[in-house]
Amino acid sequence: MPTLNHFHMLILLSLFSSLFGCSTAPVKFQNAETNAMTFQVSSLLTQLKSFDTDRDTKITVLDTVSFPSILTNSQGETLQINGIYPLSIAWQETALAIEAKQSEVTLDKNKLTQKPLKRARDLISKYYWDNLTRRLDKEGVLAMIDSKTNNAGLHIYVPNSDSVQFNYYRKLLPYWRSQNVRVYLHRLPQKITAGFVRNLDGQHGILALGYRQMGNGSIEPLPFVVPGGRFNEMYGWDSYFIALGLIESGKIELAKAMVDNFVYQTNHYGKILNANRSYYLTRSQPPFTTSMIRAVYEKLPNNQESREWVAGAMRAALKEYNKVWMSPPRRDAVTGLSRYYAEGLGPCPEVERGHYNEALVSFVGDKQFPQAKNVQELIDIITNSFQKNPKFKIQNKQLADFFLHDRTMRESGHDTTFRWHDKAADYATVDLNSLLFKYEQDFLDLVQEGVLSSEEFGIAEYWRNARNSRRLAMFKHMHEPTSGLFYDYNLAEKKRSDFLSATVFYTLWAGIVDQTQARKLTRSALLELEQPGGLASTSLSSLKKYGYPPGQRQWDYPNGWAPHQILAWKGLEQMGFPGDAGRLKQTWTEMLAKGISDYNGTIPEKYDVANRSHKVFAEYGNVGTDFSYITKEGFGWMNTSILLGLKK
């Protein structure tokens, strides 16, 4: 077994509560027999507002509250509450009653003393997934206004090859106009180019997704689940982790619809998109399609219909594998490894104003753009130049490469990080090649099981050779034998990186290493990455080695992210290290439980795992922390991490 590092002892000593979270302070009802009281909603809200002393529409540890706190109903009965957490539950239950248009709300002891993670689990299954579910139908389209652009009205783009949905949306235009919403319908060209996407600035919009044929000849767009907050689209790798959570909550058909939407994207857009917005048409994301298909398939009835569904979904995954990840420029012919490589022209359209300021300030005054007086003017001039002429060239190679690497870093899902020294397109990454190894293993398994036809999908030997070749290439170019760790490979400089990422655990999850190799890797990786709240996304020592400031980029130390935790847990369990997996689960869920308890049920996008805090202010801040009264969504993959983290 891997040895304990100094964090492990501190963590084990500090974990004094059950896996469901810290025990709550007691509540005392005047009527001890029923341990419940009914309140008029308006009266209860008025009383509770007095405890929100900082007026942020939440009840948290930041409020100055004296305990016991007394709540009184119209019959003069009293409820005594000791503690912020049960008081915040009363606040949240009042908010739910208001939303349901109830005049009364009943508070009972079981509800007010429910453990934080058990309450979160119930809310996720009962409310959060539903509140995160979208459908691009008559009413659903109106919820898709994009906060990341300043477009006037809403633009809908339909693939050139999909006349059915184009006609469906065309018939809805009069209705949307009657609702005083300006909706513009567009049919995409047969060939999508970077120049076409660049010229959509000012009219970017939502991309159509899958649909099902109804019995009456009409169609119904398929549902999908968004991450939450400002991320109000179907995202690529988020969707895999969301699907795992949906499955855990028993929402199999919704998870299946997520796969069907992936199939639609591959068949009509040529790839799994970063998300279904027009500015992502030339950008993919980490590939999890085959894993998502198999996770759903395991829950479907064992019949011919299910096998036909799997074959259809895997057919799209095969197309994605061959045309996106195994073709230039993403596949490197010399090493046999793959890399992220996003197409595009100039700055990423969705990036907020000011985000590029620090990175591009040194280019202000470039001889090609002498009229630019600041970074925003430089960005505007470059953008306009590409719009006028898609063949326009930025003469300064360093500036031109910056935009390539920036797009590519975003395709990797890890935007942003110092891990690639701002040269993401130069690196074949451990995570991408682990994911593609998993594709190859999944095809091999399903062909061997007879689920997939070898005539259509290739014989087992083909996939066995593909898998083994990738493993050999990864060991040759990425593996450091002394520590057992894997590092990204710099294709430009032809050398292995020494910047450690939590994605090293993908090799366990994908099955690239054997148990002996996994033991050495785990021992080395935990010493560098394990923190009091779980795994940091990169190591502090890697940042220090290159003089990068911790906390400046959101995908670096001290931050930890749900997808890294989930894949590490699974990988460690598969490799025979349940103790390490269990400890990491517990430290992560204990941290989340404290955040839920202290901060009004908050479930954010990410955490500072070194300080066990949701107060992460790098770059875009922390999605999922800005709400009033009660969080209605949580955050996609964080919801899943709670559900999976509670599993024994």
C-alpha positions as CSV (number, residue, x, y, z in Angstrom):
1,M,0.0,0.0,0.0
2,P,1.2,3.5,-0.6
3,T,2.6,5.1,2.5
4,L,0.8,8.0,4.4
5,N,2.3,11.4,3.8
6,H,2.2,14.2,6.4
7,F,-1.2,15.4,5.2
8,H,-2.8,12.0,5.8
9,M,-2.3,12.0,9.5
10,L,-3.6,15.6,9.8
11,I,-6.6,14.7,7.8
12,L,-7.4,11.5,9.7
13,L,-7.1,13.4,13.1
14,S,-9.4,16.2,11.9
15,L,-12.2,14.0,10.6
16,F,-14.5,13.8,13.6
17,S,-17.8,13.4,12.0
18,S,-19.5,10.8,9.8
19,L,-19.3,10.7,6.1
20,F,-22.5,12.6,5.8
21,G,-21.0,15.7,7.4
22,C,-20.6,17.5,10.7
23,S,-23.3,16.9,13.3
24,T,-25.8,19.8,13.6
25,A,-26.7,21.7,16.7
26,P,-30.0,20.6,18.2
27,V,-33.4,22.2,17.7
28,K,-36.1,22.4,20.3
29,F,-39.8,22.5,19.5
30,Q,-42.3,23.7,22.1
31,N,-44.4,20.7,21.2
32,A,-41.9,18.0,21.9
33,E,-44.4,15.2,20.9
34,T,-44.7,16.3,17.3
35,N,-41.3,17.9,16.8
36,A,-42.8,20.0,14.1
37,M,-44.4,23.4,13.6
38,T,-46.3,25.1,10.9
39,F,-45.7,28.7,10.0
40,Q,-47.2,31.4,7.8
41,V,-44.6,31.8,5.1
42,S,-44.7,35.6,5.1
43,S,-44.3,35.7,8.9
44,L,-41.4,33.2,9.0
45,L,-39.6,35.0,6.2
46,T,-39.8,38.3,8.1
47,Q,-38.4,36.6,11.2
48,L,-35.6,34.8,9.3
49,K,-34.5,38.0,7.5
50,S,-33.4,39.4,10.9
51,F,-30.7,36.8,11.0
52,D,-29.3,37.7,7.6
53,T,-27.3,40.5,9.2
54,D,-25.0,41.1,6.1
55,R,-28.1,41.3,3.9
56,D,-26.7,38.9,1.2
57,T,-30.0,36.8,1.1
58,K,-28.2,33.9,2.7
59,I,-27.8,32.7,6.3
60,T,-24.2,31.8,6.8
61,V,-21.4,31.8,9.3
62,L,-20.6,35.4,8.2
63,D,-23.9,36.6,9.8
64,T,-23.8,37.8,13.4
65,V,-26.4,35.6,15.1
66,S,-27.0,35.0,18.8
67,F,-28.1,31.5,19.8
68,P,-30.5,30.2,20.7
69,S,-32.6,31.8,17.9
70,I,-36.3,31.8,18.5
71,L,-39.0,31.5,15.8
72,T,-42.7,31.9,16.7
73,N,-45.7,30.9,14.7
74,S,-49.2,32.4,14.7
75,Q,-50.4,30.1,17.5
76,G,-47.6,31.4,19.7
77,E,-45.6,28.2,19.6
78,T,-41.8,28.6,19.6
79,L,-39.0,26.8,17.9
80,Q,-35.6,27.2,19.4
81,I,-32.6,26.8,17.0
82,N,-29.0,26.5,18.0
83,G,-26.7,26.8,15.0
84,I,-26.3,28.5,11.6
85,Y,-26.9,25.3,9.6
86,P,-30.4,24.5,10.9
87,L,-31.3,28.1,10.7
88,S,-30.2,28.2,7.0
89,I,-32.3,25.1,6.4
90,A,-35.4,27.0,7.7
91,W,-34.4,29.8,5.4
92,Q,-34.1,27.4,2.4
93,E,-37.4,25.6,3.2
94,T,-39.1,29.0,3.3
95,A,-37.7,29.8,-0.1
96,L,-39.0,26.5,-1.5
97,A,-42.5,27.3,-0.1
98,I,-42.5,30.7,-1.7
99,E,-41.5,29.2,-5.1
100,A,-44.3,26.7,-4.8
101,K,-46.7,29.5,-3.9
102,Q,-47.5,28.0,-0.6
103,S,-49.0,30.1,2.2
104,E,-47.7,27.8,5.0
105,V,-44.6,25.8,5.6
106,T,-43.9,23.1,8.1
107,L,-40.5,22.7,9.7
108,D,-39.8,19.4,11.5
109,K,-36.9,18.1,13.5
110,N,-35.8,15.5,10.9
111,K,-35.5,18.2,8.2
112,L,-33.7,20.7,10.4
113,T,-31.2,18.2,11.7
114,Q,-30.6,16.4,8.4
115,K,-26.9,15.9,7.7
116,P,-25.5,18.3,5.1
117,L,-24.6,15.7,2.4
118,K,-27.7,13.7,2.9
119,R,-29.8,16.9,2.4
120,A,-27.7,17.8,-0.6
121,R,-28.2,14.3,-2.1
122,D,-31.9,14.6,-1.7
123,L,-32.0,18.1,-3.2
124,I,-29.9,17.0,-6.1
125,S,-32.2,14.2,-7.0
126,K,-35.4,16.1,-6.3
127,Y,-34.7,19.6,-7.6
128,Y,-31.2,20.3,-8.9
129,W,-31.1,17.9,-11.9
130,D,-34.5,19.1,-13.0
131,N,-33.5,22.8,-12.6
132,L,-30.4,22.2,-14.8
133,T,-32.3,20.4,-17.5
134,R,-32.9,22.2,-20.8
135,R,-34.7,21.4,-24.0
136,L,-34.5,23.4,-27.2
137,D,-38.3,23.4,-27.8
138,K,-40.9,26.2,-28.0
139,E,-40.4,27.4,-24.5
140,G,-36.9,26.1,-23.8
141,V,-35.3,28.1,-26.5
142,L,-36.3,31.3,-24.6
143,A,-34.1,30.2,-21.6
144,M,-31.0,30.1,-23.7
145,I,-30.0,33.8,-23.8
146,D,-26.2,33.8,-23.5
147,S,-24.7,35.9,-20.7
148,K,-21.2,35.5,-22.3
149,T,-22.1,37.6,-25.3
150,N,-23.9,41.0,-25.8
151,N,-25.9,39.9,-28.8
152,A,-29.3,41.5,-29.5
153,G,-31.9,38.8,-29.6
154,L,-31.3,35.0,-29.8
155,H,-29.8,33.2,-32.8
156,I,-30.5,29.5,-33.5
157,Y,-28.2,27.6,-35.8
158,V,-29.3,24.4,-37.4
159,P,-26.9,22.0,-39.3
160,N,-27.1,22.2,-43.1
161,S,-27.9,18.4,-43.1
162,D,-30.9,18.8,-40.8
163,S,-34.0,20.0,-42.7
164,V,-36.4,18.5,-40.2
165,Q,-35.3,20.7,-37.3
166,F,-34.9,23.8,-39.5
167,N,-38.6,23.5,-40.5
168,Y,-39.5,22.8,-36.9
169,Y,-37.9,26.0,-35.7
170,R,-39.2,28.0,-38.7
171,K,-42.8,27.2,-37.6
172,L,-42.1,28.5,-34.1
173,L,-40.8,32.0,-35.2
174,P,-44.3,33.6,-35.1
175,Y,-44.8,32.4,-31.6
176,W,-41.5,33.8,-30.4
177,R,-42.3,37.1,-32.0
178,S,-45.6,37.2,-30.2
179,Q,-43.6,36.9,-27.0
180,N,-41.6,40.0,-28.0
181,V,-38.4,37.9,-28.3
182,R,-36.3,38.5,-31.3
183,V,-35.2,35.0,-32.5
184,Y,-33.2,34.6,-35.7
185,L,-33.0,31.3,-37.4
186,H,-29.9,30.3,-39.5
187,R,-28.9,27.3,-41.5
188,L,-25.2,26.5,-41.2
189,P,-23.1,26.1,-44.4
190,Q,-22.2,22.5,-45.4
191,K,-18.6,23.2,-44.5
192,I,-17.8,25.0,-41.3
193,T,-14.6,27.0,-41.5
194,A,-12.8,29.1,-38.9
195,G,-13.5,32.2,-41.1
196,F,-17.2,31.5,-41.0
197,V,-17.2,31.3,-37.2
198,R,-15.1,34.5,-36.9
199,N,-17.7,36.4,-39.0
200,L,-20.5,35.4,-36.6
201,D,-19.3,37.9,-34.0
202,G,-22.3,39.9,-32.9
203,Q,-24.7,37.1,-33.8
204,H,-23.4,34.0,-32.1
205,G,-26.1,31.7,-30.8
206,I,-27.3,28.3,-29.8
207,L,-26.7,25.2,-31.9
208,A,-29.5,22.7,-32.4
209,L,-29.1,19.3,-30.7
210,G,-30.8,15.9,-31.1
211,Y,-34.5,15.2,-31.3
212,R,-36.9,12.2,-31.3
213,Q,-39.7,11.5,-33.8
214,M,-43.2,11.5,-32.2
215,G,-46.0,9.2,-33.2
216,N,-48.0,12.0,-34.8
217,G,-45.2,12.9,-37.2
218,S,-43.9,15.8,-35.2
219,I,-40.6,16.0,-33.4
220,E,-39.5,16.7,-29.9
221,P,-36.0,18.1,-29.1
222,L,-34.1,15.9,-26.7
223,P,-33.4,17.2,-23.1
224,F,-29.9,17.9,-21.9
225,V,-28.4,19.0,-18.6
226,V,-26.2,22.1,-18.3
227,P,-23.4,22.6,-15.7
228,G,-25.1,25.6,-14.1
229,G,-24.8,29.4,-13.6
230,R,-23.2,31.2,-16.6
231,F,-22.6,27.8,-18.3
232,N,-26.1,27.4,-19.8
233,E,-25.3,25.1,-22.6
234,M,-24.5,21.3,-23.1
235,Y,-20.8,21.1,-22.4
236,G,-18.5,18.3,-23.6
237,W,-16.7,16.7,-20.8
238,D,-19.0,18.1,-18.1
239,S,-21.7,15.9,-19.7
240,Y,-20.0,12.7,-18.9
241,F,-19.7,13.5,-15.2
242,I,-23.3,14.9,-15.2
243,A,-24.5,11.6,-16.8
244,L,-22.8,9.6,-14.0
245,G,-24.8,11.6,-11.5
246,L,-28.0,11.2,-13.4
247,I,-27.5,7.5,-13.4
248,E,-26.8,7.5,-9.7
249,S,-30.1,9.4,-9.2
250,G,-32.0,6.9,-11.4
251,K,-32.5,9.3,-14.3
252,I,-31.4,6.7,-16.9
253,E,-33.5,8.1,-19.8
254,L,-32.1,11.6,-19.3
255,A,-28.5,10.2,-19.3
256,K,-29.4,8.3,-22.5
257,A,-30.6,11.5,-24.1
258,M,-27.3,13.1,-23.2
259,V,-25.6,10.4,-25.2
260,D,-28.0,10.8,-28.1
261,N,-27.2,14.5,-28.2
262,F,-23.5,13.6,-28.4
263,V,-24.3,11.3,-31.4
264,Y,-26.2,14.2,-33.0
265,Q,-23.2,16.5,-32.5
266,T,-20.8,14.1,-34.1
267,N,-23.0,13.3,-37.0
268,H,-23.9,16.9,-37.8
269,Y,-21.0,19.1,-36.5
270,G,-18.2,16.5,-36.9
271,K,-17.2,16.5,-33.3
272,I,-18.3,16.6,-29.7
273,L,-18.3,20.4,-29.2
274,N,-16.9,22.4,-26.3
275,A,-20.5,23.3,-25.9
276,N,-23.5,23.9,-28.3
277,R,-22.8,27.6,-29.0
278,S,-21.8,28.7,-32.5
279,Y,-18.4,30.1,-31.2
280,Y,-17.5,26.5,-30.3
281,L,-18.0,25.0,-33.8
282,T,-14.2,24.5,-34.3
283,R,-13.4,23.4,-30.8
284,S,-13.9,20.0,-29.1
285,Q,-13.3,18.9,-25.5
286,P,-11.9,15.9,-23.6
287,P,-13.5,12.8,-25.2
288,F,-15.6,10.6,-22.8
289,T,-18.1,9.4,-25.3
290,T,-17.5,5.6,-25.1
291,S,-17.3,5.7,-21.3
292,M,-20.6,7.6,-21.3
293,I,-22.2,5.1,-23.7
294,R,-21.1,2.1,-21.6
295,A,-22.3,3.7,-18.3
296,V,-25.8,4.1,-19.7
297,Y,-25.8,0.7,-21.5
298,E,-25.1,-1.1,-18.2
299,K,-28.4,0.3,-16.9
300,L,-30.5,-0.6,-20.0
301,P,-32.5,-3.8,-20.4
302,N,-30.5,-6.6,-21.8
303,N,-32.3,-6.8,-25.2
304,Q,-31.8,-6.3,-28.9
305,E,-33.1,-2.7,-28.7
306,S,-30.4,-1.8,-26.2
307,R,-27.7,-3.5,-28.3
308,E,-28.8,-1.6,-31.4
309,W,-28.7,1.7,-29.5
310,V,-25.2,0.9,-28.3
311,A,-24.1,0.1,-31.9
312,G,-25.5,3.4,-33.2
313,A,-23.9,5.4,-30.4
314,M,-20.5,3.7,-30.8
315,R,-20.7,4.2,-34.6
316,A,-20.7,8.0,-33.9
317,A,-17.9,7.5,-31.3
318,L,-15.8,5.7,-34.0
319,K,-16.3,8.6,-36.3
320,E,-15.2,11.0,-33.6
321,Y,-12.1,8.8,-32.8
322,N,-11.0,8.6,-36.4
323,K,-11.8,12.1,-37.7
324,V,-11.1,14.2,-34.7
325,W,-8.4,12.6,-32.5
326,M,-6.6,10.2,-34.9
327,S,-6.2,12.7,-37.7
328,P,-3.9,15.7,-38.2
329,P,-3.4,18.2,-36.6
330,R,-4.4,16.4,-33.4
331,R,-2.5,13.2,-34.0
332,D,1.3,13.3,-34.1
333,A,2.5,10.8,-36.7
334,V,6.0,10.6,-35.1
335,T,5.1,9.6,-31.6
336,G,1.7,8.1,-32.3
337,L,0.3,10.3,-29.5
338,S,-2.6,12.8,-29.7
339,R,-2.9,16.4,-28.6
340,Y,-5.5,19.0,-28.3
341,Y,-5.5,21.5,-31.2
342,A,-8.4,23.9,-31.6
343,E,-9.0,25.7,-34.9
344,G,-9.9,29.3,-35.1
345,L,-8.9,32.8,-36.0
346,G,-7.7,35.3,-33.4
347,P,-9.2,35.8,-29.9
348,C,-11.8,33.4,-28.6
349,P,-15.2,35.0,-29.1
350,E,-16.6,34.0,-25.7
351,V,-13.7,35.4,-23.6
352,E,-14.7,38.2,-21.3
353,R,-13.4,41.7,-21.9
354,G,-10.2,42.3,-19.9
355,H,-9.3,38.6,-19.7
356,Y,-6.4,39.0,-22.2
357,N,-5.1,42.2,-20.7
358,E,-2.1,40.8,-18.8
359,A,-1.1,38.3,-21.5
360,L,-1.2,40.7,-24.4
361,V,-0.1,44.0,-22.9
362,S,3.4,43.5,-24.3
363,F,2.0,43.3,-27.9
364,V,0.4,46.8,-27.7
365,G,2.4,48.9,-30.1
366,D,3.3,45.9,-32.4
367,K,4.4,47.3,-35.7
368,Q,1.6,45.5,-37.6
369,F,-1.0,47.2,-35.4
370,P,0.4,50.6,-34.5
371,Q,-3.0,52.2,-34.1
372,A,-3.8,50.0,-31.0
373,K,-3.4,52.0,-27.8
374,N,-4.4,49.2,-25.4
375,V,-5.2,45.5,-25.4
376,Q,-8.9,45.8,-26.2
377,E,-8.1,47.9,-29.2
378,L,-5.5,45.4,-30.3
379,I,-8.1,42.6,-30.0
380,D,-10.7,44.5,-31.9
381,I,-8.3,45.3,-34.7
382,I,-7.2,41.7,-35.0
383,T,-10.8,40.5,-34.9
384,N,-11.9,42.9,-37.6
385,S,-9.0,42.0,-39.8
386,F,-10.0,38.3,-39.7
387,Q,-13.6,39.2,-40.4
388,K,-12.6,41.2,-43.5
389,N,-10.2,38.5,-44.7
390,P,-10.1,35.0,-43.2
391,K,-6.7,34.6,-44.8
392,F,-5.2,37.5,-42.9
393,K,-1.9,36.7,-41.2
394,I,-0.6,37.9,-37.9
395,Q,3.0,38.6,-38.7
396,N,4.3,38.4,-35.1
397,K,4.6,34.6,-34.6
398,Q,4.5,34.9,-30.9
399,L,1.2,36.7,-31.0
400,A,-0.3,34.4,-33.6
401,D,0.8,31.4,-31.5
402,F,-0.7,32.9,-28.4
403,F,-4.2,32.6,-29.8
404,L,-3.6,29.0,-31.1
405,H,-2.4,27.9,-27.7
406,D,-5.2,29.8,-25.9
407,R,-7.9,28.1,-28.0
408,T,-6.2,24.8,-27.5
409,M,-6.0,25.2,-23.7
410,R,-9.8,25.8,-23.7
411,E,-10.3,22.7,-25.8
412,S,-8.4,20.7,-23.1
413,G,-11.1,21.7,-20.6
414,H,-8.3,23.0,-18.3
415,D,-8.7,26.7,-19.0
416,T,-6.6,28.1,-17.6
417,T,-3.4,26.5,-16.2
418,F,0.3,27.1,-16.2
419,R,0.8,23.4,-16.9
420,W,1.8,23.9,-20.6
421,H,3.6,27.3,-20.1
422,D,1.0,28.9,-22.4
423,K,1.9,26.5,-25.3
424,A,-0.9,24.0,-25.0
425,A,-0.8,23.0,-28.7
426,D,2.8,21.8,-28.4
427,Y,1.9,19.0,-25.9
428,A,0.6,15.5,-26.2
429,T,-1.2,15.2,-22.9
430,V,-1.5,12.4,-20.4
431,D,-5.2,12.9,-20.0
432,L,-6.1,12.9,-23.7
433,N,-4.1,9.8,-24.5
434,S,-5.5,8.1,-21.4
435,L,-9.0,8.9,-22.7
436,L,-8.2,7.6,-26.2
437,F,-6.7,4.4,-24.7
438,K,-10.0,4.0,-22.9
439,Y,-11.8,4.4,-26.3
440,E,-9.7,1.6,-27.7
441,Q,-10.3,-0.6,-24.7
442,D,-14.0,0.0,-24.9
443,F,-14.2,-0.9,-28.6
444,L,-12.1,-4.0,-27.9
445,D,-14.4,-5.1,-25.1
446,L,-17.6,-4.6,-27.0
447,V,-16.3,-6.3,-30.1
448,Q,-15.1,-9.3,-28.0
449,E,-18.5,-9.4,-26.2
450,G,-20.3,-9.5,-29.6
451,V,-22.2,-6.3,-28.9
452,L,-20.4,-4.6,-31.9
453,S,-19.9,-6.3,-35.2
454,S,-16.2,-6.9,-36.1
455,E,-17.1,-6.4,-39.8
456,E,-18.2,-2.8,-39.1
457,F,-16.1,-1.8,-36.1
458,G,-12.9,-3.8,-36.7
459,I,-11.7,-7.0,-35.4
460,A,-10.6,-7.4,-31.8
461,E,-6.9,-7.7,-32.8
462,Y,-7.1,-4.2,-34.4
463,W,-8.2,-2.6,-31.2
464,R,-5.8,-4.6,-29.1
465,N,-2.9,-3.4,-31.3
466,A,-4.2,0.2,-31.2
467,R,-4.4,0.1,-27.4
468,N,-1.1,-1.6,-26.9
469,S,0.6,0.9,-29.3
470,R,-0.7,3.8,-27.4
471,R,0.4,2.3,-24.1
472,L,3.9,1.8,-25.5
473,A,4.1,5.3,-26.8
474,M,2.9,6.7,-23.4
475,F,5.6,4.7,-21.5
476,K,8.2,5.7,-24.0
477,H,7.5,9.5,-24.1
478,M,5.6,10.3,-20.9
479,H,6.6,7.9,-18.2
480,E,9.3,8.8,-15.6
481,P,10.5,5.4,-14.3
482,T,12.0,6.5,-10.9
483,S,8.7,8.1,-9.6
484,G,6.4,6.1,-11.8
485,L,4.7,9.3,-12.8
486,F,3.4,10.3,-16.3
487,Y,4.0,13.8,-17.7
488,D,2.8,15.5,-20.8
489,Y,5.1,15.3,-23.8
490,N,6.4,18.4,-25.6
491,L,6.2,17.6,-29.3
492,A,8.0,20.8,-30.3
493,E,10.9,20.3,-28.1
494,K,10.8,16.5,-28.2
495,K,11.0,16.1,-24.4
496,R,8.9,15.1,-21.5
497,S,7.5,17.8,-19.3
498,D,8.1,17.8,-15.5
499,F,4.9,19.7,-14.5
500,L,2.7,17.4,-12.5
501,S,-1.1,17.3,-12.9
502,A,-3.8,15.4,-11.2
503,T,-4.6,13.9,-14.6
504,V,-1.8,11.4,-13.9
505,F,-4.5,9.4,-12.2
506,Y,-6.3,9.0,-15.5
507,T,-3.8,6.3,-16.3
508,L,-5.2,4.2,-13.4
509,W,-8.8,4.9,-14.4
510,A,-8.1,3.9,-18.1
511,G,-6.1,0.8,-17.1
512,I,-2.9,1.8,-18.7
513,V,-0.7,0.7,-15.7
514,D,-0.6,-2.6,-13.9
515,Q,-0.9,-2.8,-10.1
516,T,2.8,-2.6,-9.5
517,Q,3.2,0.4,-11.7
518,A,0.0,1.9,-10.1
519,R,1.4,1.5,-6.6
520,K,4.6,3.4,-7.4
521,L,2.6,6.1,-9.3
522,T,0.1,6.5,-6.5
523,R,2.7,6.9,-3.8
524,S,4.5,9.6,-5.8
525,A,1.4,11.4,-6.9
526,L,-0.2,11.6,-3.5
527,L,2.9,13.1,-1.9
528,E,2.7,15.9,-4.4
529,L,-1.0,16.4,-5.0
530,E,-3.0,15.3,-1.9
531,Q,-4.3,18.2,0.2
532,P,-6.6,18.4,3.2
533,G,-9.6,18.7,0.9
534,G,-8.6,16.3,-1.8
535,L,-6.4,16.3,-4.9
536,A,-5.0,19.7,-6.2
537,S,-5.2,20.0,-9.9
538,T,-1.5,20.6,-10.2
539,S,1.4,20.4,-7.7
540,L,2.6,23.3,-5.7
541,S,6.2,22.2,-6.4
542,S,5.6,22.4,-10.2
543,L,4.4,26.0,-9.9
544,K,7.3,27.0,-7.7
545,K,9.8,25.3,-10.0
546,Y,8.9,27.8,-12.7
547,G,8.1,30.8,-10.5
548,Y,4.4,30.7,-11.2
549,P,2.1,32.2,-8.5
550,P,-0.3,29.8,-6.8
551,G,-3.9,30.7,-7.1
552,Q,-3.6,32.8,-10.2
553,R,-5.1,30.3,-12.6
554,Q,-8.2,28.2,-11.7
555,W,-6.9,24.8,-12.9
556,D,-3.8,25.0,-10.7
557,Y,-2.9,24.5,-7.1
558,P,-4.5,25.2,-4.6
559,N,-7.7,24.4,-6.5
560,G,-9.3,21.0,-6.8
561,W,-12.0,19.9,-9.3
562,A,-14.6,17.2,-9.2
563,P,-13.6,15.4,-12.5
564,H,-10.1,14.8,-11.2
565,Q,-11.4,13.5,-7.9
566,I,-14.0,11.2,-9.5
567,L,-11.5,9.6,-11.9
568,A,-8.9,9.2,-9.2
569,W,-11.3,7.5,-6.9
570,K,-12.4,5.1,-9.6
571,G,-8.8,4.4,-10.8
572,L,-7.6,3.7,-7.3
573,E,-10.5,1.4,-6.6
574,Q,-9.8,-0.5,-9.8
575,M,-6.1,-0.9,-9.1
576,G,-6.7,-2.3,-5.6
577,F,-6.2,0.7,-3.4
578,P,-9.6,1.2,-1.7
579,G,-8.0,2.8,1.3
580,D,-6.5,5.7,-0.7
581,A,-9.7,6.0,-2.7
582,G,-11.8,6.0,0.5
583,R,-9.7,8.6,2.2
584,L,-9.8,10.9,-0.8
585,K,-13.5,10.5,-1.0
586,Q,-13.9,11.4,2.7
587,T,-11.7,14.4,2.7
588,W,-13.5,15.8,-0.4
589,T,-17.0,15.1,0.9
590,E,-16.1,16.4,4.4
591,M,-15.0,19.7,2.8
592,L,-18.2,19.9,0.8
593,A,-20.3,19.2,3.9
594,K,-18.6,22.0,5.8
595,G,-19.3,24.4,2.9
596,I,-22.9,23.3,2.7
597,S,-23.3,23.7,6.5
598,D,-21.6,27.0,6.9
599,Y,-22.7,28.7,3.7
600,N,-26.4,28.1,3.2
601,G,-26.1,25.0,1.1
602,T,-23.5,26.2,-1.3
603,I,-22.3,23.7,-4.0
604,P,-19.7,25.6,-6.1
605,E,-17.9,24.8,-9.3
606,K,-14.6,24.1,-7.6
607,Y,-12.8,24.3,-4.3
608,D,-9.5,25.5,-2.8
609,V,-8.5,22.1,-1.4
610,A,-5.4,23.3,0.4
611,N,-7.6,25.6,2.6
612,R,-10.8,23.7,2.3
613,S,-12.6,26.8,1.0
614,H,-15.0,27.6,-1.8
615,K,-13.6,31.2,-1.8
616,V,-11.8,30.9,-5.1
617,F,-11.4,34.2,-6.9
618,A,-9.0,33.3,-9.7
619,E,-10.1,34.3,-13.2
620,Y,-13.9,33.9,-13.4
621,G,-14.5,33.4,-9.7
622,N,-16.6,30.5,-8.5
623,V,-19.8,29.6,-10.3
624,G,-22.5,28.3,-8.0
625,T,-21.8,30.7,-5.1
626,D,-24.0,33.6,-6.4
627,F,-27.6,32.9,-5.4
628,S,-30.4,34.1,-3.1
629,Y,-32.1,32.1,-0.4
630,I,-31.4,28.7,-1.8
631,T,-29.2,27.2,-4.5
632,K,-31.5,25.8,-7.1
633,E,-29.0,23.9,-9.1
634,G,-25.8,23.2,-7.3
635,F,-23.2,22.6,-10.0
636,G,-23.2,19.7,-12.5
637,W,-20.1,17.7,-11.8
638,M,-20.0,18.8,-8.1
639,N,-23.4,17.3,-7.7
640,T,-22.1,14.1,-9.1
641,S,-19.1,14.1,-6.8
642,I,-21.4,14.3,-3.8
643,L,-23.5,11.3,-5.0
644,L,-20.4,9.2,-5.9
645,G,-18.5,10.3,-2.8
646,L,-21.2,9.0,-0.5
647,K,-21.1,5.5,-2.1
648,K,-19.2,2.9,-0.1
